Amino acid sequence: MPELRGASVLLLPVQGQAGVPGDLDAELAHGLREAGPTVRWIAGRELAEVAEGAGRLGGDPRNLPVAIFEMGEVERVGDPLFGTLYRLAALTDATYAVLPVTARGQASEEDGRSAVILNVALLDPRTGRVLWQAILQGDPEATDTPAPAISVAERLARRLLP
């Protein structure tokens, strides 16, 4: 795992999600900012404004071609994903990119609690190399609260910023 402290990191939106309560993108951004205050996280509105300002050059950070990650472990991404990440990183001077590929809520039939399962990767946007990829599961929490999203965000922060 590379050292992220002091670096600029793209935090891309979750590309596909189902059954996740609350705003997972906001919870991931909050959890990572809390755990890594010395990291310059480029996410949310800032990332959207950069992409919009670049027009077609910036691509759509909410609609990236990530199907390759659903097939298994990936060592390097190619175009069109690589080109989009490369341009977004160049526009923001980012060294790394955190790409939440998919998230899904998994409810327990016994107690009605739900856990969020997140497929996520850390990439070097200048080379397309996947530096780390994992499937993380948050703690089961009450489904009518944002707690499942908060739990998986905390788990991601502990993995990226040990």
RODO-2510 file (C-alpha; in nm, 4 decimals, decimal comma):
residues 162
     n   res          X          Y          Z
     1     m     0,0000     0,0000     0,0000
     2     p     0,1525     0,3329    -0,0990
     3     e     0,1728     0,6165     0,1520
     4     l    -0,1192     0,8487     0,0775
     5     r    -0,0430     1,1106     0,3409
     6     g     0,0676     1,4296     0,1701
     7     a    -0,0604     1,3129    -0,1704
     8     s    -0,3512     1,4309    -0,3833
     9     v    -0,6015     1,1493    -0,4349
    10     l    -0,9052     1,1280    -0,6604
    11     l    -1,1977     0,9771    -0,4728
    12     l    -1,4318     0,8726    -0,7494
    13     p    -1,8039     0,8124    -0,6985
    14     v    -1,9320     0,4597    -0,6414
    15     q    -1,9948     0,3303    -0,9921
    16     g    -2,2786     0,0914    -0,9149
    17     q    -2,4774     0,0335    -0,6010
    18     a    -2,7882    -0,1439    -0,4838
    19     g    -2,9567    -0,1637    -0,1465
    20     v    -2,7196     0,0778     0,0272
    21     p    -2,8919     0,3159     0,2701
    22     g    -2,7807     0,6775     0,2865
    23     d    -2,5292     0,8578     0,0664
    24     l    -2,2319     0,6218     0,0365
    25     d    -2,0240     0,8708    -0,1668
    26     a    -2,0589     1,1306     0,1098
    27     e    -1,9819     0,8751     0,3828
    28     l    -1,6676     0,7556     0,2011
    29     a    -1,5470     1,1136     0,1531
    30     h    -1,6156     1,2010     0,5165
    31     g    -1,4535     0,8854     0,6547
    32     l    -1,1404     0,9250     0,4424
    33     r    -1,1056     1,2966     0,5198
    34     e    -1,1360     1,2254     0,8928
    35     a    -0,8779     0,9449     0,8810
    36     g    -0,6399     1,1216     0,6430
    37     p    -0,6517     1,4969     0,6983
    38     t    -0,3110     1,5428     0,5326
    39     v    -0,4348     1,3833     0,2108
    40     r    -0,5833     1,6181    -0,0472
    41     w    -0,9025     1,4273    -0,1327
    42     i    -1,0529     1,5374    -0,4639
    43     a    -1,4120     1,4220    -0,4502
    44     g    -1,7750     1,5202    -0,4766
    45     r    -1,8493     1,8673    -0,6039
    46     e    -1,4829     1,9542    -0,6644
    47     l    -1,4339     1,6480    -0,8856
    48     a    -1,7619     1,7109    -1,0694
    49     e    -1,6654     2,0737    -1,1380
    50     v    -1,3250     1,9707    -1,2746
    51     a    -1,4859     1,7122    -1,5028
    52     e    -1,7547     1,9560    -1,6218
    53     g    -1,4987     2,2303    -1,6815
    54     a    -1,2952     1,9967    -1,8998
    55     g    -1,5974     1,8994    -2,1088
    56     r    -1,5564     1,5756    -2,3020
    57     l    -1,1889     1,5710    -2,2028
    58     g    -1,2723     1,5130    -1,8356
    59     g    -1,5218     1,2336    -1,8915
    60     d    -1,8025     1,1478    -1,6542
    61     p    -1,6635     1,0341    -1,3178
    62     r    -2,0059     0,8865    -1,2273
    63     n    -2,0210     0,6576    -1,5304
    64     l    -1,6830     0,4905    -1,5747
    65     p    -1,6352     0,1616    -1,7618
    66     v    -1,5484    -0,0623    -1,4659
    67     a    -1,6765    -0,4035    -1,5789
    68     i    -1,3195    -0,5414    -1,5817
    69     f    -1,3165    -0,5255    -1,1994
    70     e    -1,6159    -0,7558    -1,1745
    71     m    -1,4246    -1,0352    -1,3492
    72     g    -1,1579    -1,0743    -1,0810
    73     e    -0,8250    -0,9273    -0,9779
    74     v    -0,6952    -0,6606    -1,2137
    75     e    -0,3309    -0,5590    -1,2545
    76     r    -0,3680    -0,2715    -1,5009
    77     v    -0,6580    -0,0865    -1,6642
    78     g    -0,6662     0,0155    -2,0271
    79     d    -0,8700     0,2596    -2,2283
    80     p    -1,1253     0,4033    -2,2035
    81     l    -1,1010     0,3884    -1,8200
    82     f    -0,7283     0,4607    -1,8189
    83     g    -0,7661     0,7666    -2,0414
    84     t    -1,0396     0,9147    -1,8244
    85     l    -0,8456     0,8583    -1,5015
    86     y    -0,5271     0,9929    -1,6582
    87     r    -0,6996     1,3141    -1,7707
    88     l    -0,8804     1,3678    -1,4389
    89     a    -0,5534     1,3167    -1,2511
    90     a    -0,3704     1,5573    -1,4814
    91     l    -0,6406     1,8209    -1,4343
    92     t    -0,6246     1,7906    -1,0536
    93     d    -0,2567     1,7004    -1,0054
    94     a    -0,3631     1,3740    -0,8366
    95     t    -0,1106     1,0997    -0,7677
    96     y    -0,3603     0,8218    -0,6906
    97     a    -0,7234     0,7340    -0,7549
    98     v    -0,9613     0,5468    -0,5255
    99     l    -1,2254     0,3772    -0,7377
   100     p    -1,5275     0,2331    -0,5532
   101     v    -1,6442    -0,0098    -0,8205
   102     t    -1,9637    -0,1479    -0,6688
   103     a    -2,1472    -0,1441    -0,3394
   104     r    -2,4404    -0,3517    -0,2326
   105     g    -2,6385    -0,3914     0,0826
   106     q    -2,6658    -0,7425     0,2162
   107     a    -2,9510    -0,7856     0,4609
   108     s    -2,9613    -1,0556     0,7245
   109     e    -3,2841    -1,2517     0,7313
   110     e    -3,2518    -1,3246     1,1048
   111     d    -3,2289    -0,9787     1,2582
   112     g    -3,3018    -0,7318     0,9753
   113     r    -2,9560    -0,5761     0,9982
   114     s    -2,7632    -0,4955     0,6838
   115     a    -2,3979    -0,4773     0,5861
   116     v    -2,2478    -0,2943     0,2893
   117     i    -2,0101    -0,4881     0,0670
   118     l    -1,7743    -0,2616    -0,1284
   119     n    -1,5544    -0,3622    -0,4229
   120     v    -1,2826    -0,0954    -0,4336
   121     a    -0,9474    -0,0355    -0,6012
   122     l    -0,6554     0,2034    -0,5599
   123     l    -0,4886     0,2960    -0,8884
   124     d    -0,1974     0,4948    -1,0197
   125     p    -0,3792     0,7058    -1,2793
   126     r    -0,0549     0,7915    -1,4595
   127     t     0,0212     0,4281    -1,5456
   128     g    -0,3116     0,2493    -1,5086
   129     r    -0,1608     0,0072    -1,2544
   130     v    -0,3949    -0,1262    -0,9890
   131     l    -0,1994    -0,0933    -0,6663
   132     w    -0,4589    -0,2554    -0,4414
   133     q    -0,8016    -0,4081    -0,4817
   134     a    -1,0320    -0,5517    -0,2173
   135     i    -1,3848    -0,6442    -0,1334
   136     l    -1,4632    -0,4948     0,2055
   137     q    -1,7646    -0,5637     0,4237
   138     g    -1,8828    -0,3233     0,6877
   139     d    -2,0365    -0,4306     1,0156
   140     p    -2,4041    -0,5294     1,0101
   141     e    -2,6124    -0,2373     1,1297
   142     a    -2,9763    -0,1284     1,1391
   143     t    -3,0989    -0,0908     0,7811
   144     d    -3,3037     0,2232     0,8413
   145     t    -2,9955     0,4338     0,9213
   146     p    -2,6790     0,5364     0,7335
   147     a    -2,4766     0,3216     0,9774
   148     p    -2,3991     0,0436     0,7232
   149     a    -2,2437     0,3011     0,4879
   150     i    -2,0504     0,4611     0,7733
   151     s    -1,9142     0,1228     0,8800
   152     v    -1,7751     0,0322     0,5371
   153     a    -1,6303     0,3844     0,5002
   154     e    -1,4431     0,3402     0,8285
   155     r    -1,3146     0,0002     0,7162
   156     l    -1,1867     0,1516     0,3887
   157     a    -1,0140     0,4325     0,5772
   158     r    -0,8369     0,1816     0,8052
   159     r    -0,7106    -0,0128     0,5020
   160     l    -0,5913     0,2883     0,3016
   161     l    -0,4504     0,4839     0,5932
   162     p    -0,3108     0,2327     0,8452
***
